[in-house]
């Protein structure tokens, strides 16, 4: 999400004038709140200039709801150029924010080269040792807790930790794929499940 500081001293008169022009006979704050998806009390605080500034996202949604987003390239152009936008790292388990573009002006998706490398390696299915040291979350964003962690024993006798939620999702995806591609495996699996249900019913 982009974040920035827009002074209410500049924004409030514009919002108030546009609301009066568009909804002269009704409560304009209520109408604008419905269109912009925010509370009407927030709009009243902006008009009364109770806060020195508001976020860029809120100001942009209000101007878009009023049909005047073009003001960012007109009357509010100086504010738009001086805003420092931030993005969130595309690696789900990172969550750090960073400036939107680097010195060359190119947009960035990751906060560091390490996050970029880890994202592409894990997307390609390669095992990485850094998956469980990132802010207590796995690559998919699940919290790494004792309840959500299982220990898997490998063929060479060593063990490694694995996210339980990721393991269950992977098993479900594998079963869905086998059902589509292998009718014989699907029939065997159904027979095994019927036998298990019958055994449980007999034991009860």
TATA-V892946 format. One record per residue. SS is DSSP state (a for helix, b for strand, c for the rest). NEAR is the number of other C-alpha atoms within 12 Angstrom. D_CENTER is the distance of its C-alpha to the mean C-alpha in Angstrom with 2 decimals. Layout:
SS | NEAR | D_CENTER
SS | NEAR | D_CENTER
This chain:
c | 19 | 8.59
c | 21 | 12.31
c | 24 | 14.65
c | 25 | 18.41
b | 27 | 21.60
b | 32 | 23.63
b | 28 | 27.07
a | 30 | 27.98
a | 23 | 31.57
a | 27 | 30.71
a | 35 | 28.17
a | 29 | 30.09
a | 19 | 33.26
a | 26 | 31.46
a | 39 | 29.36
a | 30 | 32.54
a | 20 | 34.66
a | 26 | 32.33
a | 31 | 32.05
a | 19 | 35.85
a | 15 | 36.38
a | 20 | 34.09
c | 18 | 34.84
c | 14 | 38.26
c | 11 | 39.46
c | 13 | 36.56
c | 18 | 34.22
a | 28 | 31.96
a | 34 | 29.38
a | 20 | 28.82
a | 25 | 28.60
a | 34 | 26.13
a | 26 | 23.97
a | 20 | 23.88
a | 21 | 23.04
a | 25 | 20.37
c | 20 | 18.76
c | 21 | 19.72
c | 19 | 22.65
a | 21 | 26.01
a | 18 | 26.85
a | 27 | 24.14
a | 37 | 25.91
a | 25 | 29.24
a | 22 | 28.25
a | 31 | 27.31
a | 31 | 30.64
c | 20 | 32.61
c | 22 | 30.93
c | 17 | 30.43
c | 20 | 27.68
c | 18 | 28.25
b | 25 | 24.96
b | 29 | 21.67
b | 27 | 18.22
a | 31 | 18.04
a | 25 | 15.32
a | 31 | 17.76
a | 39 | 20.75
a | 29 | 19.38
a | 25 | 18.55
a | 38 | 22.09
a | 30 | 23.77
a | 23 | 22.12
a | 26 | 23.28
c | 30 | 26.69
c | 20 | 26.75
c | 23 | 27.27
a | 24 | 24.28
a | 16 | 27.08
a | 24 | 28.05
a | 26 | 25.53
a | 13 | 27.95
c | 13 | 31.01
c | 16 | 31.81
c | 26 | 28.57
a | 16 | 28.51
a | 15 | 29.57
a | 25 | 26.67
a | 26 | 24.11
a | 17 | 25.69
a | 15 | 25.74
c | 23 | 22.13
c | 21 | 20.15
c | 26 | 16.62
b | 27 | 13.96
b | 24 | 10.91
b | 26 | 8.50
c | 26 | 9.83
c | 27 | 8.77
c | 33 | 10.29
c | 28 | 8.12
c | 28 | 11.04
c | 33 | 11.56
c | 25 | 9.22
c | 21 | 12.07
b | 23 | 12.29
b | 24 | 15.06
b | 26 | 17.09
c | 25 | 15.91
b | 20 | 19.05
c | 18 | 21.74
c | 9 | 25.47
c | 8 | 26.05
c | 9 | 23.64
c | 10 | 21.54
b | 18 | 17.72
c | 24 | 15.95
c | 27 | 12.86
c | 30 | 13.76
c | 28 | 15.27
c | 22 | 18.31
a | 15 | 20.38
a | 18 | 20.04
a | 29 | 16.27
a | 20 | 17.01
a | 21 | 19.92
a | 31 | 18.27
a | 30 | 15.46
a | 19 | 18.26
a | 19 | 20.63
a | 22 | 18.57
a | 17 | 17.47
c | 11 | 21.24
c | 12 | 22.03
c | 14 | 23.73
c | 18 | 24.05
c | 24 | 23.08
c | 16 | 24.31
c | 23 | 21.39
c | 33 | 18.89
c | 26 | 19.99
c | 17 | 20.45
b | 25 | 16.93
c | 20 | 16.24
c | 23 | 17.36
b | 28 | 14.73
c | 33 | 15.35
c | 35 | 13.78
c | 28 | 11.78
c | 22 | 10.41
c | 26 | 13.33
b | 26 | 15.43
c | 26 | 18.70
c | 18 | 21.35
a | 14 | 24.95
a | 14 | 24.35
a | 21 | 21.50
b | 23 | 23.45
b | 19 | 26.36
b | 16 | 28.98
b | 16 | 29.94
b | 12 | 33.42
c | 11 | 33.83
c | 8 | 37.02
c | 8 | 38.30
c | 8 | 38.32
c | 10 | 35.40
b | 12 | 32.39
b | 19 | 28.70
b | 27 | 25.81
b | 32 | 23.26
b | 29 | 20.23
a | 24 | 21.67
a | 23 | 18.61
a | 23 | 18.22
a | 21 | 22.00
a | 16 | 22.18
a | 15 | 19.59
a | 17 | 21.57
a | 14 | 24.83
a | 14 | 23.78
a | 14 | 22.79
a | 17 | 26.12
a | 19 | 28.09
a | 17 | 26.68
a | 15 | 27.63
a | 18 | 31.07
a | 18 | 31.78
a | 14 | 31.27
a | 13 | 33.25
c | 15 | 35.92
a | 15 | 37.89
a | 13 | 40.20
a | 18 | 37.45
a | 19 | 36.09
a | 16 | 39.60
a | 15 | 40.08
a | 18 | 36.84
a | 16 | 37.83
a | 14 | 41.29
a | 14 | 40.04
a | 14 | 37.87
a | 14 | 40.88
a | 14 | 43.07
a | 14 | 40.69
a | 14 | 40.59
a | 13 | 44.38
a | 12 | 44.84
a | 11 | 42.76
a | 10 | 44.69
a | 9 | 47.98
a | 8 | 47.13
c | 7 | 46.37
